[in-house]
Amino acid sequence: MVLGLVTMPLGVIIWLIALPLCIWLFLNDKARRSVVLFYDVHDAAEGWFETLITRWRSLFRIAEAMEDS
């Protein structure tokens, strides 16, 4: 930013190059520090989770129907 201000007529060009670079570096660093986790759930935990999801969807549909009426 300071370099762009010091060389003001050319500073706009420096900012136009530096801004996308800074955004890319920020997003790249954020992705690098993120962890994607995949896991399989079986047995009783799987049944419990499926029941939870099914009941949650039913409650959500009921709430939407009450809002519409």
mmCIF file of the N, C-alpha and C atoms, coordinates in Angstrom:
data_MODEL
# 
_entry.id   MODEL 
# 
loop_
_atom_site.group_PDB 
_atom_site.id 
_atom_site.type_symbol 
_atom_site.label_atom_id 
_atom_site.label_alt_id 
_atom_site.label_comp_id 
_atom_site.label_asym_id 
_atom_site.label_entity_id 
_atom_site.label_seq_id 
_atom_site.pdbx_PDB_ins_code 
_atom_site.Cartn_x 
_atom_site.Cartn_y 
_atom_site.Cartn_z 
_atom_site.occupancy 
_atom_site.B_iso_or_equiv 
_atom_site.pdbx_formal_charge 
_atom_site.auth_seq_id 
_atom_site.auth_comp_id 
_atom_site.auth_asym_id 
_atom_site.auth_atom_id 
_atom_site.pdbx_PDB_model_num 
ATOM 1   N N  . MET A 1 1  ? 0.828   -1.184  0.000   1.00 0.00 ? 1  MET A N  1 
ATOM 2   C CA . MET A 1 1  ? 0.000   0.000   0.000   1.00 0.00 ? 1  MET A CA 1 
ATOM 3   C C  . MET A 1 1  ? 0.873   1.248   0.000   1.00 0.00 ? 1  MET A C  1 
ATOM 4   N N  . VAL A 1 2  ? 1.926   1.236   0.797   1.00 0.00 ? 2  VAL A N  1 
ATOM 5   C CA . VAL A 1 2  ? 2.809   2.402   0.876   1.00 0.00 ? 2  VAL A CA 1 
ATOM 6   C C  . VAL A 1 2  ? 3.522   2.600   -0.451  1.00 0.00 ? 2  VAL A C  1 
ATOM 7   N N  . LEU A 1 3  ? 3.972   1.508   -1.053  1.00 0.00 ? 3  LEU A N  1 
ATOM 8   C CA . LEU A 1 3  ? 4.646   1.621   -2.350  1.00 0.00 ? 3  LEU A CA 1 
ATOM 9   C C  . LEU A 1 3  ? 3.701   2.197   -3.402  1.00 0.00 ? 3  LEU A C  1 
ATOM 10  N N  . GLY A 1 4  ? 2.451   1.802   -3.343  1.00 0.00 ? 4  GLY A N  1 
ATOM 11  C CA . GLY A 1 4  ? 1.466   2.348   -4.269  1.00 0.00 ? 4  GLY A CA 1 
ATOM 12  C C  . GLY A 1 4  ? 1.217   3.828   -4.056  1.00 0.00 ? 4  GLY A C  1 
ATOM 13  N N  . LEU A 1 5  ? 1.227   4.278   -2.808  1.00 0.00 ? 5  LEU A N  1 
ATOM 14  C CA . LEU A 1 5  ? 1.034   5.695   -2.519  1.00 0.00 ? 5  LEU A CA 1 
ATOM 15  C C  . LEU A 1 5  ? 2.243   6.533   -2.916  1.00 0.00 ? 5  LEU A C  1 
ATOM 16  N N  . VAL A 1 6  ? 3.439   6.000   -2.718  1.00 0.00 ? 6  VAL A N  1 
ATOM 17  C CA . VAL A 1 6  ? 4.654   6.739   -3.055  1.00 0.00 ? 6  VAL A CA 1 
ATOM 18  C C  . VAL A 1 6  ? 4.769   6.932   -4.563  1.00 0.00 ? 6  VAL A C  1 
ATOM 19  N N  . THR A 1 7  ? 4.447   5.938   -5.315  1.00 0.00 ? 7  THR A N  1 
ATOM 20  C CA . THR A 1 7  ? 4.544   6.008   -6.776  1.00 0.00 ? 7  THR A CA 1 
ATOM 21  C C  . THR A 1 7  ? 3.144   6.178   -7.360  1.00 0.00 ? 7  THR A C  1 
ATOM 22  N N  . MET A 1 8  ? 2.457   7.225   -6.953  1.00 0.00 ? 8  MET A N  1 
ATOM 23  C CA . MET A 1 8  ? 1.031   7.359   -7.224  1.00 0.00 ? 8  MET A CA 1 
ATOM 24  C C  . MET A 1 8  ? 0.592   7.210   -8.673  1.00 0.00 ? 8  MET A C  1 
ATOM 25  N N  . PRO A 1 9  ? 1.175   7.790   -9.651  1.00 0.00 ? 9  PRO A N  1 
ATOM 26  C CA . PRO A 1 9  ? 0.619   7.522   -10.986 1.00 0.00 ? 9  PRO A CA 1 
ATOM 27  C C  . PRO A 1 9  ? 0.717   6.034   -11.348 1.00 0.00 ? 9  PRO A C  1 
ATOM 28  N N  . LEU A 1 10 ? 1.820   5.417   -10.983 1.00 0.00 ? 10 LEU A N  1 
ATOM 29  C CA . LEU A 1 10 ? 1.961   3.993   -11.251 1.00 0.00 ? 10 LEU A CA 1 
ATOM 30  C C  . LEU A 1 10 ? 1.423   3.146   -10.094 1.00 0.00 ? 10 LEU A C  1 
ATOM 31  N N  . GLY A 1 11 ? 1.102   3.784   -8.989  1.00 0.00 ? 11 GLY A N  1 
ATOM 32  C CA . GLY A 1 11 ? 0.612   3.081   -7.815  1.00 0.00 ? 11 GLY A CA 1 
ATOM 33  C C  . GLY A 1 11 ? -0.685  2.340   -8.052  1.00 0.00 ? 11 GLY A C  1 
ATOM 34  N N  . VAL A 1 12 ? -1.518  2.877   -8.917  1.00 0.00 ? 12 VAL A N  1 
ATOM 35  C CA . VAL A 1 12 ? -2.784  2.215   -9.253  1.00 0.00 ? 12 VAL A CA 1 
ATOM 36  C C  . VAL A 1 12 ? -2.497  0.861   -9.894  1.00 0.00 ? 12 VAL A C  1 
ATOM 37  N N  . ILE A 1 13 ? -1.505  0.809   -10.759 1.00 0.00 ? 13 ILE A N  1 
ATOM 38  C CA . ILE A 1 13 ? -1.124  -0.457  -11.406 1.00 0.00 ? 13 ILE A CA 1 
ATOM 39  C C  . ILE A 1 13 ? -0.592  -1.432  -10.365 1.00 0.00 ? 13 ILE A C  1 
ATOM 40  N N  . ILE A 1 14 ? 0.216   -0.926  -9.443  1.00 0.00 ? 14 ILE A N  1 
ATOM 41  C CA . ILE A 1 14 ? 0.743   -1.785  -8.378  1.00 0.00 ? 14 ILE A CA 1 
ATOM 42  C C  . ILE A 1 14 ? -0.403  -2.329  -7.530  1.00 0.00 ? 14 ILE A C  1 
ATOM 43  N N  . TRP A 1 15 ? -1.377  -1.484  -7.189  1.00 0.00 ? 15 TRP A N  1 
ATOM 44  C CA . TRP A 1 15 ? -2.521  -1.948  -6.403  1.00 0.00 ? 15 TRP A CA 1 
ATOM 45  C C  . TRP A 1 15 ? -3.342  -2.978  -7.178  1.00 0.00 ? 15 TRP A C  1 
ATOM 46  N N  . LEU A 1 16 ? -3.520  -2.765  -8.481  1.00 0.00 ? 16 LEU A N  1 
ATOM 47  C CA . LEU A 1 16 ? -4.298  -3.707  -9.286  1.00 0.00 ? 16 LEU A CA 1 
ATOM 48  C C  . LEU A 1 16 ? -3.625  -5.072  -9.381  1.00 0.00 ? 16 LEU A C  1 
ATOM 49  N N  . ILE A 1 17 ? -2.309  -5.092  -9.305  1.00 0.00 ? 17 ILE A N  1 
ATOM 50  C CA . ILE A 1 17 ? -1.586  -6.363  -9.323  1.00 0.00 ? 17 ILE A CA 1 
ATOM 51  C C  . ILE A 1 17 ? -1.539  -6.967  -7.922  1.00 0.00 ? 17 ILE A C  1 
ATOM 52  N N  . ALA A 1 18 ? -1.320  -6.142  -6.915  1.00 0.00 ? 18 ALA A N  1 
ATOM 53  C CA . ALA A 1 18 ? -1.130  -6.633  -5.558  1.00 0.00 ? 18 ALA A CA 1 
ATOM 54  C C  . ALA A 1 18 ? -2.429  -7.107  -4.910  1.00 0.00 ? 18 ALA A C  1 
ATOM 55  N N  . LEU A 1 19 ? -3.542  -6.474  -5.206  1.00 0.00 ? 19 LEU A N  1 
ATOM 56  C CA . LEU A 1 19 ? -4.801  -6.839  -4.565  1.00 0.00 ? 19 LEU A CA 1 
ATOM 57  C C  . LEU A 1 19 ? -5.226  -8.270  -4.879  1.00 0.00 ? 19 LEU A C  1 
ATOM 58  N N  . PRO A 1 20 ? -5.283  -8.678  -6.149  1.00 0.00 ? 20 PRO A N  1 
ATOM 59  C CA . PRO A 1 20 ? -5.636  -10.082 -6.412  1.00 0.00 ? 20 PRO A CA 1 
ATOM 60  C C  . PRO A 1 20 ? -4.615  -11.058 -5.818  1.00 0.00 ? 20 PRO A C  1 
ATOM 61  N N  . LEU A 1 21 ? -3.349  -10.671 -5.809  1.00 0.00 ? 21 LEU A N  1 
ATOM 62  C CA . LEU A 1 21 ? -2.319  -11.514 -5.233  1.00 0.00 ? 21 LEU A CA 1 
ATOM 63  C C  . LEU A 1 21 ? -2.544  -11.692 -3.728  1.00 0.00 ? 21 LEU A C  1 
ATOM 64  N N  . CYS A 1 22 ? -2.862  -10.617 -3.044  1.00 0.00 ? 22 CYS A N  1 
ATOM 65  C CA . CYS A 1 22 ? -3.123  -10.697 -1.598  1.00 0.00 ? 22 CYS A CA 1 
ATOM 66  C C  . CYS A 1 22 ? -4.363  -11.540 -1.306  1.00 0.00 ? 22 CYS A C  1 
ATOM 67  N N  . ILE A 1 23 ? -5.399  -11.380 -2.105  1.00 0.00 ? 23 ILE A N  1 
ATOM 68  C CA . ILE A 1 23 ? -6.611  -12.179 -1.922  1.00 0.00 ? 23 ILE A CA 1 
ATOM 69  C C  . ILE A 1 23 ? -6.305  -13.653 -2.145  1.00 0.00 ? 23 ILE A C  1 
ATOM 70  N N  . TRP A 1 24 ? -5.553  -13.962 -3.201  1.00 0.00 ? 24 TRP A N  1 
ATOM 71  C CA . TRP A 1 24 ? -5.186  -15.353 -3.482  1.00 0.00 ? 24 TRP A CA 1 
ATOM 72  C C  . TRP A 1 24 ? -4.345  -15.932 -2.344  1.00 0.00 ? 24 TRP A C  1 
ATOM 73  N N  . LEU A 1 25 ? -3.388  -15.167 -1.841  1.00 0.00 ? 25 LEU A N  1 
ATOM 74  C CA . LEU A 1 25 ? -2.560  -15.645 -0.736  1.00 0.00 ? 25 LEU A CA 1 
ATOM 75  C C  . LEU A 1 25 ? -3.397  -15.903 0.515   1.00 0.00 ? 25 LEU A C  1 
ATOM 76  N N  . PHE A 1 26 ? -4.338  -15.030 0.806   1.00 0.00 ? 26 PHE A N  1 
ATOM 77  C CA . PHE A 1 26 ? -5.208  -15.214 1.963   1.00 0.00 ? 26 PHE A CA 1 
ATOM 78  C C  . PHE A 1 26 ? -6.042  -16.484 1.828   1.00 0.00 ? 26 PHE A C  1 
ATOM 79  N N  . LEU A 1 27 ? -6.678  -16.675 0.666   1.00 0.00 ? 27 LEU A N  1 
ATOM 80  C CA . LEU A 1 27 ? -7.521  -17.853 0.463   1.00 0.00 ? 27 LEU A CA 1 
ATOM 81  C C  . LEU A 1 27 ? -6.694  -19.134 0.440   1.00 0.00 ? 27 LEU A C  1 
ATOM 82  N N  . ASN A 1 28 ? -5.512  -19.081 -0.157  1.00 0.00 ? 28 ASN A N  1 
ATOM 83  C CA . ASN A 1 28 ? -4.639  -20.246 -0.201  1.00 0.00 ? 28 ASN A CA 1 
ATOM 84  C C  . ASN A 1 28 ? -4.196  -20.638 1.205   1.00 0.00 ? 28 ASN A C  1 
ATOM 85  N N  . ASP A 1 29 ? -3.849  -19.659 2.015   1.00 0.00 ? 29 ASP A N  1 
ATOM 86  C CA . ASP A 1 29 ? -3.431  -19.929 3.389   1.00 0.00 ? 29 ASP A CA 1 
ATOM 87  C C  . ASP A 1 29 ? -4.584  -20.496 4.203   1.00 0.00 ? 29 ASP A C  1 
ATOM 88  N N  . LYS A 1 30 ? -5.777  -19.965 4.008   1.00 0.00 ? 30 LYS A N  1 
ATOM 89  C CA . LYS A 1 30 ? -6.950  -20.458 4.722   1.00 0.00 ? 30 LYS A CA 1 
ATOM 90  C C  . LYS A 1 30 ? -7.236  -21.911 4.350   1.00 0.00 ? 30 LYS A C  1 
ATOM 91  N N  . ALA A 1 31 ? -7.135  -22.242 3.062   1.00 0.00 ? 31 ALA A N  1 
ATOM 92  C CA . ALA A 1 31 ? -7.359  -23.621 2.613   1.00 0.00 ? 31 ALA A CA 1 
ATOM 93  C C  . ALA A 1 31 ? -6.261  -24.548 3.128   1.00 0.00 ? 31 ALA A C  1 
ATOM 94  N N  . ARG A 1 32 ? -5.052  -24.063 3.198   1.00 0.00 ? 32 ARG A N  1 
ATOM 95  C CA . ARG A 1 32 ? -3.929  -24.880 3.653   1.00 0.00 ? 32 ARG A CA 1 
ATOM 96  C C  . ARG A 1 32 ? -4.078  -25.249 5.122   1.00 0.00 ? 32 ARG A C  1 
ATOM 97  N N  . ARG A 1 33 ? -4.655  -24.353 5.904   1.00 0.00 ? 33 ARG A N  1 
ATOM 98  C CA . ARG A 1 33 ? -4.811  -24.595 7.327   1.00 0.00 ? 33 ARG A CA 1 
ATOM 99  C C  . ARG A 1 33 ? -6.113  -25.301 7.677   1.00 0.00 ? 33 ARG A C  1 
ATOM 100 N N  . SER A 1 34 ? -6.936  -25.629 6.681   1.00 0.00 ? 34 SER A N  1 
ATOM 101 C CA . SER A 1 34 ? -8.205  -26.312 6.920   1.00 0.00 ? 34 SER A CA 1 
ATOM 102 C C  . SER A 1 34 ? -8.016  -27.820 6.797   1.00 0.00 ? 34 SER A C  1 
ATOM 103 N N  . VAL A 1 35 ? -8.843  -28.536 7.514   1.00 0.00 ? 35 VAL A N  1 
ATOM 104 C CA . VAL A 1 35 ? -8.798  -29.990 7.481   1.00 0.00 ? 35 VAL A CA 1 
ATOM 105 C C  . VAL A 1 35 ? -10.170 -30.492 7.055   1.00 0.00 ? 35 VAL A C  1 
ATOM 106 N N  . VAL A 1 36 ? -10.183 -31.393 6.093   1.00 0.00 ? 36 VAL A N  1 
ATOM 107 C CA . VAL A 1 36 ? -11.413 -32.031 5.665   1.00 0.00 ? 36 VAL A CA 1 
ATOM 108 C C  . VAL A 1 36 ? -11.415 -33.427 6.262   1.00 0.00 ? 36 VAL A C  1 
ATOM 109 N N  . LEU A 1 37 ? -12.477 -33.767 6.953   1.00 0.00 ? 37 LEU A N  1 
ATOM 110 C CA . LEU A 1 37 ? -12.547 -35.026 7.663   1.00 0.00 ? 37 LEU A CA 1 
ATOM 111 C C  . LEU A 1 37 ? -13.708 -35.845 7.129   1.00 0.00 ? 37 LEU A C  1 
ATOM 112 N N  . PHE A 1 38 ? -13.434 -37.072 6.721   1.00 0.00 ? 38 PHE A N  1 
ATOM 113 C CA . PHE A 1 38 ? -14.456 -38.013 6.286   1.00 0.00 ? 38 PHE A CA 1 
ATOM 114 C C  . PHE A 1 38 ? -14.444 -39.183 7.253   1.00 0.00 ? 38 PHE A C  1 
ATOM 115 N N  . TYR A 1 39 ? -15.601 -39.641 7.649   1.00 0.00 ? 39 TYR A N  1 
ATOM 116 C CA . TYR A 1 39 ? -15.668 -40.806 8.522   1.00 0.00 ? 39 TYR A CA 1 
ATOM 117 C C  . TYR A 1 39 ? -16.961 -41.557 8.264   1.00 0.00 ? 39 TYR A C  1 
ATOM 118 N N  . ASP A 1 40 ? -16.934 -42.836 8.551   1.00 0.00 ? 40 ASP A N  1 
ATOM 119 C CA . ASP A 1 40 ? -18.103 -43.695 8.411   1.00 0.00 ? 40 ASP A CA 1 
ATOM 120 C C  . ASP A 1 40 ? -18.609 -44.059 9.796   1.00 0.00 ? 40 ASP A C  1 
ATOM 121 N N  . VAL A 1 41 ? -19.915 -43.960 9.958   1.00 0.00 ? 41 VAL A N  1 
ATOM 122 C CA . VAL A 1 41 ? -20.531 -44.309 11.229  1.00 0.00 ? 41 VAL A CA 1 
ATOM 123 C C  . VAL A 1 41 ? -21.370 -45.561 10.988  1.00 0.00 ? 41 VAL A C  1 
ATOM 124 N N  . HIS A 1 42 ? -21.206 -46.539 11.844  1.00 0.00 ? 42 HIS A N  1 
ATOM 125 C CA . HIS A 1 42 ? -21.950 -47.791 11.704  1.00 0.00 ? 42 HIS A CA 1 
ATOM 126 C C  . HIS A 1 42 ? -22.601 -48.150 13.034  1.00 0.00 ? 42 HIS A C  1 
ATOM 127 N N  . ASP A 1 43 ? -23.396 -49.190 13.008  1.00 0.00 ? 43 ASP A N  1 
ATOM 128 C CA . ASP A 1 43 ? -24.028 -49.767 14.196  1.00 0.00 ? 43 ASP A CA 1 
ATOM 129 C C  . ASP A 1 43 ? -25.080 -48.837 14.790  1.00 0.00 ? 43 ASP A C  1 
ATOM 130 N N  . ALA A 1 44 ? -25.130 -48.772 16.111  1.00 0.00 ? 44 ALA A N  1 
ATOM 131 C CA . ALA A 1 44 ? -26.181 -48.025 16.810  1.00 0.00 ? 44 ALA A CA 1 
ATOM 132 C C  . ALA A 1 44 ? -26.079 -46.525 16.547  1.00 0.00 ? 44 ALA A C  1 
ATOM 133 N N  . ALA A 1 45 ? -24.864 -46.010 16.427  1.00 0.00 ? 45 ALA A N  1 
ATOM 134 C CA . ALA A 1 45 ? -24.694 -44.573 16.184  1.00 0.00 ? 45 ALA A CA 1 
ATOM 135 C C  . ALA A 1 45 ? -25.294 -44.177 14.842  1.00 0.00 ? 45 ALA A C  1 
ATOM 136 N N  . GLU A 1 46 ? -25.157 -45.034 13.862  1.00 0.00 ? 46 GLU A N  1 
ATOM 137 C CA . GLU A 1 46 ? -25.727 -44.732 12.537  1.00 0.00 ? 46 GLU A CA 1 
ATOM 138 C C  . GLU A 1 46 ? -27.249 -44.680 12.609  1.00 0.00 ? 46 GLU A C  1 
ATOM 139 N N  . GLY A 1 47 ? -27.849 -45.634 13.284  1.00 0.00 ? 47 GLY A N  1 
ATOM 140 C CA . GLY A 1 47 ? -29.310 -45.646 13.424  1.00 0.00 ? 47 GLY A CA 1 
ATOM 141 C C  . GLY A 1 47 ? -29.814 -44.428 14.175  1.00 0.00 ? 47 GLY A C  1 
ATOM 142 N N  . TRP A 1 48 ? -29.106 -44.060 15.247  1.00 0.00 ? 48 TRP A N  1 
ATOM 143 C CA . TRP A 1 48 ? -29.494 -42.886 16.022  1.00 0.00 ? 48 TRP A CA 1 
ATOM 144 C C  . TRP A 1 48 ? -29.418 -41.623 15.175  1.00 0.00 ? 48 TRP A C  1 
ATOM 145 N N  . PHE A 1 49 ? -28.355 -41.495 14.393  1.00 0.00 ? 49 PHE A N  1 
ATOM 146 C CA . PHE A 1 49 ? -28.185 -40.298 13.570  1.00 0.00 ? 49 PHE A CA 1 
ATOM 147 C C  . PHE A 1 49 ? -29.246 -40.231 12.474  1.00 0.00 ? 49 PHE A C  1 
ATOM 148 N N  . GLU A 1 50 ? -29.544 -41.353 11.837  1.00 0.00 ? 50 GLU A N  1 
ATOM 149 C CA . GLU A 1 50 ? -30.582 -41.369 10.795  1.00 0.00 ? 50 GLU A CA 1 
ATOM 150 C C  . GLU A 1 50 ? -31.943 -41.004 11.385  1.00 0.00 ? 50 GLU A C  1 
ATOM 151 N N  . THR A 1 51 ? -32.247 -41.495 12.583  1.00 0.00 ? 51 THR A N  1 
ATOM 152 C CA . THR A 1 51 ? -33.501 -41.144 13.248  1.00 0.00 ? 51 THR A CA 1 
ATOM 153 C C  . THR A 1 51 ? -33.555 -39.651 13.548  1.00 0.00 ? 51 THR A C  1 
ATOM 154 N N  . LEU A 1 52 ? -32.445 -39.118 14.024  1.00 0.00 ? 52 LEU A N  1 
ATOM 155 C CA . LEU A 1 52 ? -32.371 -37.692 14.317  1.00 0.00 ? 52 LEU A CA 1 
ATOM 156 C C  . LEU A 1 52 ? -32.625 -36.853 13.073  1.00 0.00 ? 52 LEU A C  1 
ATOM 157 N N  . ILE A 1 53 ? -31.976 -37.192 11.975  1.00 0.00 ? 53 ILE A N  1 
ATOM 158 C CA . ILE A 1 53 ? -32.143 -36.442 10.724  1.00 0.00 ? 53 ILE A CA 1 
ATOM 159 C C  . ILE A 1 53 ? -33.571 -36.536 10.215  1.00 0.00 ? 53 ILE A C  1 
ATOM 160 N N  . THR A 1 54 ? -34.154 -37.733 10.265  1.00 0.00 ? 54 THR A N  1 
ATOM 161 C CA . THR A 1 54 ? -35.523 -37.922 9.782   1.00 0.00 ? 54 THR A CA 1 
ATOM 162 C C  . THR A 1 54 ? -36.501 -37.090 10.603  1.00 0.00 ? 54 THR A C  1 
ATOM 163 N N  . ARG A 1 55 ? -36.359 -37.136 11.917  1.00 0.00 ? 55 ARG A N  1 
ATOM 164 C CA . ARG A 1 55 ? -37.266 -36.366 12.770  1.00 0.00 ? 55 ARG A CA 1 
ATOM 165 C C  . ARG A 1 55 ? -37.056 -34.870 12.599  1.00 0.00 ? 55 ARG A C  1 
ATOM 166 N N  . TRP A 1 56 ? -35.808 -34.450 12.409  1.00 0.00 ? 56 TRP A N  1 
ATOM 167 C CA . TRP A 1 56 ? -35.525 -33.026 12.203  1.00 0.00 ? 56 TRP A CA 1 
ATOM 168 C C  . TRP A 1 56 ? -36.197 -32.529 10.922  1.00 0.00 ? 56 TRP A C  1 
ATOM 169 N N  . ARG A 1 57 ? -36.108 -33.319 9.861   1.00 0.00 ? 57 ARG A N  1 
ATOM 170 C CA . ARG A 1 57 ? -36.754 -32.927 8.593   1.00 0.00 ? 57 ARG A CA 1 
ATOM 171 C C  . ARG A 1 57 ? -38.260 -32.840 8.763   1.00 0.00 ? 57 ARG A C  1 
ATOM 172 N N  . SER A 1 58 ? -38.841 -33.792 9.509   1.00 0.00 ? 58 SER A N  1 
ATOM 173 C CA . SER A 1 58 ? -40.286 -33.757 9.750   1.00 0.00 ? 58 SER A CA 1 
ATOM 174 C C  . SER A 1 58 ? -40.677 -32.502 10.513  1.00 0.00 ? 58 SER A C  1 
ATOM 175 N N  . LEU A 1 59 ? -39.926 -32.163 11.549  1.00 0.00 ? 59 LEU A N  1 
ATOM 176 C CA . LEU A 1 59 ? -40.216 -30.946 12.304  1.00 0.00 ? 59 LEU A CA 1 
ATOM 177 C C  . LEU A 1 59 ? -40.075 -29.697 11.445  1.00 0.00 ? 59 LEU A C  1 
ATOM 178 N N  . PHE A 1 60 ? -39.088 -29.696 10.574  1.00 0.00 ? 60 PHE A N  1 
ATOM 179 C CA . PHE A 1 60 ? -38.882 -28.549 9.695   1.00 0.00 ? 60 PHE A CA 1 
ATOM 180 C C  . PHE A 1 60 ? -40.058 -28.393 8.728   1.00 0.00 ? 60 PHE A C  1 
ATOM 181 N N  . ARG A 1 61 ? -40.539 -29.511 8.183   1.00 0.00 ? 61 ARG A N  1 
ATOM 182 C CA . ARG A 1 61 ? -41.693 -29.456 7.269   1.00 0.00 ? 61 ARG A CA 1 
ATOM 183 C C  . ARG A 1 61 ? -42.940 -28.948 7.997   1.00 0.00 ? 61 ARG A C  1 
ATOM 184 N N  . ILE A 1 62 ? -43.138 -29.408 9.231   1.00 0.00 ? 62 ILE A N  1 
ATOM 185 C CA . ILE A 1 62 ? -44.287 -28.956 10.014  1.00 0.00 ? 62 ILE A CA 1 
ATOM 186 C C  . ILE A 1 62 ? -44.196 -27.454 10.278  1.00 0.00 ? 62 ILE A C  1 
ATOM 187 N N  . ALA A 1 63 ? -43.002 -26.974 10.620  1.00 0.00 ? 63 ALA A N  1 
ATOM 188 C CA . ALA A 1 63 ? -42.819 -25.540 10.866  1.00 0.00 ? 63 ALA A CA 1 
ATOM 189 C C  . ALA A 1 63 ? -43.092 -24.730 9.601   1.00 0.00 ? 63 ALA A C  1 
ATOM 190 N N  . GLU A 1 64 ? -42.633 -25.232 8.445   1.00 0.00 ? 64 GLU A N  1 
ATOM 191 C CA . GLU A 1 64 ? -42.901 -24.521 7.181   1.00 0.00 ? 64 GLU A CA 1 
ATOM 192 C C  . GLU A 1 64 ? -44.397 -24.496 6.893   1.00 0.00 ? 64 GLU A C  1 
ATOM 193 N N  . ALA A 1 65 ? -45.097 -25.604 7.140   1.00 0.00 ? 65 ALA A N  1 
ATOM 194 C CA . ALA A 1 65 ? -46.527 -25.657 6.878   1.00 0.00 ? 65 ALA A CA 1 
ATOM 195 C C  . ALA A 1 65 ? -47.285 -24.687 7.789   1.00 0.00 ? 65 ALA A C  1 
ATOM 196 N N  . MET A 1 66 ? -46.830 -24.546 9.019   1.00 0.00 ? 66 MET A N  1 
ATOM 197 C CA . MET A 1 66 ? -47.489 -23.621 9.948   1.00 0.00 ? 66 MET A CA 1 
ATOM 198 C C  . MET A 1 66 ? -47.246 -22.172 9.532   1.00 0.00 ? 66 MET A C  1 
ATOM 199 N N  . GLU A 1 67 ? -46.071 -21.882 8.967   1.00 0.00 ? 67 GLU A N  1 
ATOM 200 C CA . GLU A 1 67 ? -45.783 -20.522 8.508   1.00 0.00 ? 67 GLU A CA 1 
ATOM 201 C C  . GLU A 1 67 ? -46.625 -20.158 7.292   1.00 0.00 ? 67 GLU A C  1 
ATOM 202 N N  . ASP A 1 68 ? -46.862 -21.144 6.415   1.00 0.00 ? 68 ASP A N  1 
ATOM 203 C CA . ASP A 1 68 ? -47.644 -20.882 5.202   1.00 0.00 ? 68 ASP A CA 1 
ATOM 204 C C  . ASP A 1 68 ? -49.105 -20.655 5.489   1.00 0.00 ? 68 ASP A C  1 
ATOM 205 N N  . SER A 1 69 ? -49.614 -21.228 6.566   1.00 0.00 ? 69 SER A N  1 
ATOM 206 C CA . SER A 1 69 ? -51.060 -21.083 6.844   1.00 0.00 ? 69 SER A CA 1 
ATOM 207 C C  . SER A 1 69 ? -51.339 -19.932 7.767   1.00 0.00 ? 69 SER A C  1 
# 
